[in-house]
């Protein structure tokens, strides 16, 4: 291991990382730090692999961490791939190698700006034109810029809603959506085959191949999302907003102002970008406690709505006042509300039957029923927006209207072919305005959906495990025939392929009134489970149907927990 560490240090282009690794190695060799050997072993046991959308990991020196050396290797591989078969048919900027150009952006996490500059230098060193967005910027702006600028790819330095210690590297293809197979595997192979980093040419920051953009891309993006969501048309909403120490704040305020909404109350302690995320234990709006400051302000002000961005602005959380106090809506509830609202608003368009909405195999089935009632197309995709964004691509004459995943990701139209917390916020405010003008609440609108299509109670469950494959093998070898009294009517294993969908490590257990979906996490040592219980409302009150669903959920969830734990 010492030889591997010393070889890495010799090839590492960053003096700070070299010094940090050398100090760690010295402590390990002298025995002065008992944990130094374990830390080195973890950093050098593997390397970060170019997988789901790119790279993500803790910022530190070594191949199994996010650092300048890893960014250089990944970008050299991307440049090589673009110069080869990967760039076929991809429009690029004039004056670059083969007419190829790439847009680069970054958030405000630790070392994001340096990683973005490293990526730009490597691309320009390979003769590829680079469009640098003003920094920091949110992820949806980068995804939009790929098609707006006509680039062959986009690179976004971000770790989204990961802990403060992390950073990452996201790759978008020329269609503005995240990288998919086989491109990711081809880039991974190029990284593995790359020689010494000292041999990778890196252009200076002032290279004529690097164009540094001003506000023009943001202006085009704002105009597009306001046109897609529509301007404010109802009574003023009292809104509390938090960017959660991320980079969405200023652009969100501009979007709201341009759309005609009243200026929101911004949570002061979370208004400015801060890579340490000091007021939240975990900078993910799904996590318990993440919205505590926003909800406290909302209670004090008597607000109509709370909306929260995640640190890179691609996800959106929504909370509403309820009888029992403020309630955060689930991603499935927001997805159903936005889907139904957008289908209603687009009903007068040409060829309304060509409209398509999409969600994933782990999301609620409510959107599919809403789509069927509206007479429009529905697509169920694998998890991840790289699939949702492309749901209409191979469907003749289909027009993508809306897509979502339960983890607070939404796409309103095809302005951005990825999660877009800005467009979703505008659409949500339009919906809330409409409800308020009719003397109703957002929860009243959701109640209408469940009265029409049945109760859809969803609940996530996570098992932390270092051996995801073993758990999935056990479930495949001896699949349960029931979960807590809920008999399994059908089992679909997506590892065998399903229709036109790619293979995936996903098990879908269908019940008489619901389903259970299990899959390994692509970024963490977890098995993720998604439970849905459905109950018809006909012949009883909505409250009674919801009580029945909740009564069925408890034993099912307990049985699933025991099964995953090996009980």
C-alpha positions in Angstrom: 0.0 0.0 0.0 2.9 2.4 0.7 4.1 2.0 -2.9 0.6 2.8 -4.2 0.3 5.9 -2.0 3.7 7.2 -2.9 3.0 6.6 -6.6 -0.3 8.5 -6.4 1.4 11.4 -4.5 4.0 11.7 -7.2 1.3 11.9 -9.9 -1.2 14.1 -8.1 -1.4 17.6 -9.7 -2.7 19.3 -6.5 -0.1 20.4 -3.9 -2.6 20.5 -1.1 -3.7 16.9 -1.7 -0.1 15.8 -2.0 0.7 17.3 1.3 -2.3 15.9 3.0 -1.6 12.4 1.8 2.0 12.6 2.7 1.2 13.7 6.2 -1.3 10.8 6.5 1.3 8.3 5.2 3.9 9.7 7.7 1.5 9.1 10.6 0.7 5.6 9.4 4.4 4.7 9.0 5.4 6.1 12.5 2.4 4.5 14.2 1.5 7.9 15.7 -2.0 7.7 14.5 -3.8 4.4 14.9 -6.5 5.3 12.4 -4.1 6.5 9.6 -3.6 3.0 8.2 -7.3 2.3 8.1 -7.9 5.7 6.4 -5.3 5.0 3.8 -6.6 1.5 3.2 -10.0 2.9 2.5 -8.8 5.7 0.2 -6.7 3.2 -1.8 -8.8 0.1 -1.7 -10.7 1.2 -4.8 -11.3 4.3 -6.9 -14.4 6.3 -7.4 -16.3 4.7 -10.3 -18.0 6.6 -13.0 -21.5 5.3 -12.5 -24.9 6.9 -11.9 -24.6 10.2 -13.7 -20.9 10.5 -12.9 -18.8 10.6 -9.6 -19.6 11.4 -6.0 -17.6 11.1 -2.8 -15.8 12.7 0.2 -13.4 15.5 -0.7 -9.9 14.4 0.1 -6.7 13.0 -1.5 -6.6 9.5 -3.0 -8.3 7.5 -5.8 -11.4 6.7 -3.7 -12.1 10.3 -2.9 -13.2 13.5 -4.8 -10.2 15.6 -5.7 -8.4 17.4 -8.5 -6.6 14.3 -9.7 -9.9 12.4 -10.0 -11.5 15.3 -11.8 -8.6 15.5 -14.2 -8.8 11.7 -15.0 -12.6 11.8 -15.4 -12.4 14.8 -17.7 -9.6 13.4 -19.8 -11.7 10.3 -20.3 -14.8 12.4 -21.2 -12.7 14.4 -23.7 -11.4 11.3 -25.3 -14.9 9.8 -25.5 -16.3 13.0 -27.0 -13.5 13.1 -29.6 -14.3 9.5 -30.6 -17.7 7.8 -31.2 -19.3 9.6 -28.3 -19.5 12.9 -30.1 -21.2 11.6 -33.2 -24.1 13.8 -34.1 -23.4 16.2 -31.2 -23.3 19.9 -32.2 -20.4 21.8 -30.8 -18.8 25.2 -30.7 -16.9 26.6 -33.7 -13.1 26.6 -33.4 -12.9 23.5 -31.2 -11.5 20.0 -31.9 -13.9 18.4 -34.3 -16.4 21.2 -33.6 -17.0 19.9 -30.0 -17.9 22.1 -27.1 -18.8 21.4 -23.5 -20.5 23.6 -20.9 -19.2 23.5 -17.3 -20.8 24.7 -14.1 -20.4 24.3 -10.4 -22.2 24.7 -7.1 -20.8 26.3 -3.9 -19.5 23.2 -2.2 -15.9 22.9 -0.9 -13.5 23.0 -3.9 -16.3 23.1 -6.5 -14.8 26.2 -8.2 -11.4 24.6 -8.4 -12.8 21.3 -9.8 -14.7 23.2 -12.4 -11.5 25.1 -13.5 -9.6 21.8 -13.7 -12.3 20.3 -15.9 -12.3 23.4 -18.2 -8.5 23.3 -18.4 -8.4 19.6 -19.4 -11.1 20.1 -22.0 -9.4 23.1 -23.5 -6.1 21.2 -23.4 -7.7 18.5 -25.5 -8.8 21.2 -28.0 -12.4 21.3 -26.9 -14.2 24.6 -26.6 -15.6 25.3 -23.1 -18.5 27.4 -22.0 -18.1 28.4 -18.3 -21.3 29.4 -16.5 -21.0 32.1 -13.8 -20.3 30.4 -10.5 -21.8 29.2 -8.4 -24.9 28.1 -10.3 -27.7 25.6 -9.8 -27.8 22.2 -11.6 -31.0 22.9 -13.7 -29.3 25.9 -15.3 -26.4 23.7 -16.4 -28.8 21.1 -17.8 -30.7 23.8 -19.7 -27.4 25.3 -21.0 -26.4 22.2 -22.8 -29.2 22.5 -25.4 -29.3 26.3 -25.2 -25.7 26.6 -26.2 -25.7 23.5 -28.5 -22.9 21.7 -26.7 -21.8 18.1 -27.0 -22.0 17.6 -23.2 -22.3 19.4 -19.9 -20.3 18.9 -16.7 -21.7 20.0 -13.3 -19.6 19.9 -10.2 -22.0 19.1 -7.4 -23.0 16.6 -4.8 -26.6 17.7 -4.8 -28.0 17.0 -1.3 -25.1 14.9 0.0 -23.4 15.7 3.3 -21.1 18.8 3.5 -17.9 16.6 3.2 -18.9 15.4 -0.3 -18.6 16.7 -3.8 -19.3 15.2 -7.2 -19.1 15.3 -11.0 -22.3 15.0 -13.1 -22.2 14.5 -16.9 -24.9 15.5 -19.3 -25.1 14.4 -22.9 -26.0 16.6 -25.9 -29.7 16.0 -25.5 -29.5 17.8 -22.1 -30.2 14.7 -20.0 -27.8 12.8 -17.7 -25.4 10.2 -19.1 -26.8 6.7 -19.7 -25.3 3.3 -20.8 -23.3 2.6 -22.7 -21.6 6.0 -22.6 -21.0 5.8 -18.8 -19.3 2.4 -19.1 -17.2 3.6 -22.0 -16.0 6.6 -20.0 -15.3 4.4 -17.0 -13.1 2.1 -19.2 -11.2 5.2 -20.5 -10.6 6.3 -16.9 -9.2 2.9 -15.9 -6.9 2.9 -19.0 -5.6 6.4 -18.5 -1.8 6.8 -18.1 0.0 9.2 -15.8 -1.9 12.4 -15.1 1.2 14.5 -15.8 0.8 13.5 -19.5 -2.7 15.0 -19.6 -2.5 18.4 -21.3 -4.2 21.2 -19.3 -4.8 24.6 -20.8 -4.3 27.8 -18.8 -7.4 29.6 -17.3 -7.0 32.3 -20.0 -7.2 29.9 -22.9 -9.1 31.3 -25.9 -11.0 28.1 -26.0 -12.7 29.0 -22.7 -15.6 31.3 -22.9 -16.9 32.8 -19.6 -20.6 33.6 -19.9 -22.4 36.4 -18.1 -26.2 36.4 -17.3 -27.5 35.6 -20.8 -28.0 31.9 -20.2 -29.9 32.5 -16.9 -32.1 35.1 -18.7 -33.0 32.6 -21.4 -33.7 29.9 -18.8 -35.9 32.1 -16.7 -38.0 33.2 -19.7 -38.4 29.5 -20.7 -39.6 28.2 -17.2 -42.0 31.1 -16.8 -43.5 30.4 -20.2 -43.8 26.7 -19.3 -45.4 27.3 -15.9 -47.4 30.4 -16.8 -47.5 33.8 -15.0 -49.1 34.5 -11.6 -52.9 34.8 -12.1 -54.4 34.7 -8.7 -54.4 36.3 -5.2 -51.0 37.0 -3.6 -49.6 34.0 -1.7 -47.7 34.4 1.6 -44.7 32.2 0.8 -41.7 31.1 3.0 -38.7 30.0 1.0 -35.4 28.5 1.9 -32.5 27.6 -0.4 -31.0 25.6 2.5 -27.5 27.2 2.2 -27.4 26.2 -1.4 -27.0 28.0 -4.7 -30.7 28.3 -5.8 -31.7 31.4 -3.8 -31.0 34.3 -6.1 -32.2 32.6 -9.2 -35.4 31.5 -7.5 -36.1 35.0 -6.4 -35.7 36.2 -10.0 -38.0 33.5 -11.2 -40.7 34.3 -8.8 -40.4 38.0 -9.6 -40.5 37.5 -13.4 -43.5 35.2 -13.0 -45.4 37.9 -11.1 -45.5 36.3 -7.7 -45.1 38.3 -4.5 -41.7 38.3 -3.0 -41.3 35.4 -0.5 -40.0 35.6 3.0 -36.6 34.0 2.8 -35.2 32.1 5.8 -32.4 34.4 6.8 -30.1 31.9 8.4 -30.1 29.7 5.2 -30.2 32.4 2.5 -26.6 32.5 1.4 -24.5 29.6 0.0 -22.5 27.9 2.7 -20.6 24.6 2.0 -20.7 23.7 5.7 -24.6 23.8 5.8 -24.4 25.0 9.5 -28.1 25.0 10.4 -29.0 21.5 9.1 -27.7 18.1 10.2 -28.1 16.8 6.6 -28.7 19.2 3.7 -31.6 17.1 2.2 -35.1 18.6 2.4 -36.5 15.1 2.8 -34.6 14.6 6.1 -36.4 15.2 9.4 -35.6 18.6 10.8 -34.3 20.1 7.6 -37.3 22.4 7.3 -37.5 23.3 10.9 -36.4 27.0 10.5 -38.7 27.5 7.5 -41.7 26.0 9.3 -41.0 28.1 12.4 -41.1 31.2 10.1 -44.2 30.0 8.4 -46.1 29.5 11.7 -45.0 33.0 12.9 -46.1 34.6 9.7 -49.2 32.6 9.0 -47.9 31.7 5.6 -49.9 29.9 2.8 -47.0 27.7 1.7 -43.4 26.7 2.3 -41.0 25.7 -0.5 -37.4 24.6 -0.1 -34.7 24.0 -2.6 -32.0 21.4 -2.1 -28.4 22.7 -2.2 -28.0 22.5 -6.0 -31.6 23.6 -6.8 -32.8 20.5 -8.7 -35.2 19.2 -6.1 -38.1 20.9 -4.4 -39.8 20.3 -1.0 -43.3 21.7 -0.3 -45.0 22.1 3.1 -48.6 23.3 3.7 -50.7 24.2 6.7 -53.0 21.5 8.0 -55.4 21.0 10.9 -52.7 19.2 13.0 -50.0 21.8 12.1 -47.7 22.2 9.1 -47.3 19.1 7.0 -44.6 18.4 4.4 -46.0 16.8 1.3 -44.4 13.7 0.0 -42.8 13.6 -3.4 -45.6 11.4 -4.6 -48.2 13.8 -3.4 -46.5 16.8 -5.1 -46.1 14.7 -8.2 -49.8 13.8 -8.4 -50.8 17.4 -7.7 -48.5 18.9 -10.4 -49.3 16.2 -12.9 -53.0 16.7 -12.6 -52.7 20.5 -12.7 -50.5 20.5 -15.8 -52.8 18.0 -17.6 -55.7 20.3 -16.8 -53.9 23.4 -18.0 -52.7 21.7 -21.3 -56.0 20.1 -22.2 -56.7 22.7 -24.8 -53.4 22.1 -26.7 -53.2 20.6 -30.2 -53.5 16.8 -30.1 -54.1 16.6 -26.4 -54.0 12.8 -26.5 -50.3 13.0 -27.6 -49.3 14.4 -24.1 -47.2 12.1 -22.0 -46.5 12.1 -18.3 -44.0 9.8 -16.6 -42.9 8.5 -13.2 -40.7 5.7 -12.0 -41.2 2.1 -10.9 -40.7 3.2 -7.3 -43.1 6.1 -7.4 -46.8 6.0 -6.6 -49.2 4.6 -9.2 -51.6 7.6 -8.7 -50.2 9.6 -11.7 -50.9 6.6 -14.0 -54.5 6.7 -13.0 -54.7 10.4 -13.4 -53.3 10.1 -16.9 -55.7 7.3 -17.8 -58.7 9.4 -16.7 -57.4 12.3 -18.8 -56.8 10.1 -21.9 -53.1 10.8 -22.1 -50.1 8.6 -22.4 -48.2 7.5 -19.3 -44.7 6.0 -19.1 -43.2 4.1 -16.1 -39.4 4.3 -16.2 -36.5 3.0 -14.2 -35.4 5.1 -11.2 -33.5 8.2 -12.2 -34.2 11.3 -14.2 -31.9 10.1 -17.0 -34.8 7.8 -17.8 -37.7 10.1 -17.0 -36.4 12.8 -19.2 -36.2 10.4 -22.2 -39.6 8.8 -21.6 -41.2 10.3 -24.7 -38.1 10.0 -27.0 -39.1 6.8 -28.7 -42.9 7.2 -28.5 -44.2 8.4 -31.8 -45.6 11.9 -31.7 -45.6 11.9 -27.9 -45.2 15.3 -26.2 -43.6 15.3 -22.7 -45.7 17.4 -20.3 -44.5 16.3 -16.9 -42.4 13.8 -15.1 -41.4 13.1 -11.5 -39.7 10.7 -9.0 -40.7 10.3 -5.4 -37.4 11.7 -4.1 -38.7 15.3 -4.7 -37.7 15.6 -8.3 -40.0 17.1 -10.9 -39.8 18.2 -14.6 -42.4 20.7 -15.9 -42.4 20.3 -19.7 -39.1 19.8 -21.6 -37.4 23.1 -20.8 -34.9 21.1 -18.6 -34.4 17.4 -19.3 -33.6 16.8 -15.7 -35.0 17.5 -12.2 -35.9 21.2 -12.0 -36.8 22.7 -8.7 -37.4 26.2 -10.2 -40.0 25.2 -12.8 -41.6 22.9 -10.3 -41.8 25.8 -7.8 -43.6 28.1 -10.3 -46.1 25.3 -11.2 -46.7 24.6 -7.5 -47.4 28.3 -6.8 -49.8 28.5 -9.7 -51.7 25.5 -8.2 -51.7 27.1 -4.7 -52.9 30.4 -6.2 -55.8 28.7 -8.0 -56.8 26.9 -4.8 -56.7 30.1 -2.7 -58.7 32.0 -5.2 -61.4 29.3 -4.9 -61.3 29.5 -1.1 -59.6 26.1 -0.9 -56.3 24.7 0.2 -53.6 22.6 -1.5 -54.7 19.7 0.7 -58.3 20.1 -0.6 -57.0 19.7 -4.1 -55.2 16.5 -3.2 -58.3 15.2 -1.4 -60.2 15.5 -4.7 -57.5 13.4 -6.5 -57.8 10.6 -3.9 -61.6 10.7 -3.9 -61.5 10.3 -7.7 -58.8 7.7 -7.9 -58.5 6.1 -4.5 -56.2 6.5 -1.5 -52.5 5.9 -2.4 -50.5 5.7 0.8 -46.7 5.4 0.3 -44.0 4.7 2.8 -40.2 4.3 2.2 -38.1 1.9 4.1 -34.3 1.6 4.1 -32.0 -1.2 5.2 -28.3 -0.3 5.7 -26.2 -3.2 4.5 -22.7 -3.6 3.1 -23.8 -6.6 1.1 -26.6 -5.4 -1.1 -26.0 -8.2 -3.6 -26.4 -10.9 -1.0 -29.7 -9.5 0.2 -31.1 -9.3 -3.3 -29.9 -12.9 -4.0 -31.7 -14.1 -0.9 -34.9 -12.4 -2.0 -34.7 -13.9 -5.5 -33.9 -17.4 -4.2 -36.8 -17.4 -1.7 -39.3 -14.7 -2.6 -41.9 -14.1 0.1 -45.5 -15.0 -0.8 -46.9 -12.5 1.6 -46.0 -9.4 3.6 -47.7 -9.2 7.0 -51.0 -10.7 5.7 -50.8 -9.0 2.3 -50.5 -11.8 -0.2 -48.1 -11.3 -3.2 -50.2 -11.6 -6.4 -47.3 -11.2 -8.8 -43.5 -10.7 -8.8 -41.6 -8.9 -11.5 -37.8 -9.1 -11.6 -36.4 -6.3 -13.7 -32.9 -8.0 -13.8 -34.4 -10.2 -16.5 -35.5 -7.2 -18.5 -39.1 -5.9 -19.0 -40.4 -4.8 -22.3 -38.2 -2.0 -23.8 -36.7 -1.1 -20.4 -33.0 -1.9 -19.7 -32.3 -4.5 -17.1 -32.2 -3.3 -13.5 -31.6 -4.8 -10.1 -35.2 -4.2 -9.0 -37.9 -6.5 -7.6 -41.6 -5.5 -7.8 -44.0 -7.4 -5.6 -47.6 -6.6 -6.6 -50.3 -7.1 -4.0 -54.1 -7.1 -4.3 -54.1 -3.5 -3.1 -50.7 -2.1 -3.5 -47.1 -3.1 -4.1 -43.6 -3.4 -2.6 -40.5 -2.4 -4.7 -37.0 -3.2 -3.6 -33.7 -2.1 -5.1 -30.1 -1.4 -4.0 -29.0 2.2 -3.7 -26.7 3.3 -6.5 -24.7 5.6 -4.3 -24.9 4.3 -0.7 -24.7 0.9 1.1 -28.5 0.5 1.4 -31.4 -1.5 0.2 -34.2 0.9 -0.6 -37.8 -0.3 -0.3 -40.9 1.5 -1.5 -44.3 0.5 -0.1 -47.7 1.6 -1.6 -51.1 0.7 -0.2 -54.2 1.5 -2.3 -57.7 1.7 -1.0 -60.9 2.6 -3.0 -63.0 5.4 -1.6 -66.3 4.4 -3.2 -69.1 3.8 -0.6 -67.2 5.4 2.4 -65.6 8.6 3.5 -62.1 9.6 2.4 -61.1 9.5 6.1 -62.3 5.9 6.5 -60.4 4.8 3.4 -57.2 6.5 4.7 -57.6 4.8 8.1 -58.0 1.4 6.3 -54.8 2.0 4.3 -52.9 3.0 7.4 -54.1 -0.1 9.3 -52.8 -2.3 6.4 -49.5 -0.5 6.1 -48.2 -1.1 9.7 -48.1 -4.9 9.7 -46.8 -4.9 6.1 -43.9 -2.6 7.0 -43.0 -4.6 10.1 -43.0 -7.8 8.1 -40.8 -6.2 5.4 -38.3 -5.0 8.1 -38.0 -8.5 9.5 -37.6 -10.0 6.1 -34.8 -7.6 5.2 -33.0 -8.2 8.5 -33.0 -11.9 7.8 -35.8 -12.7 10.3 
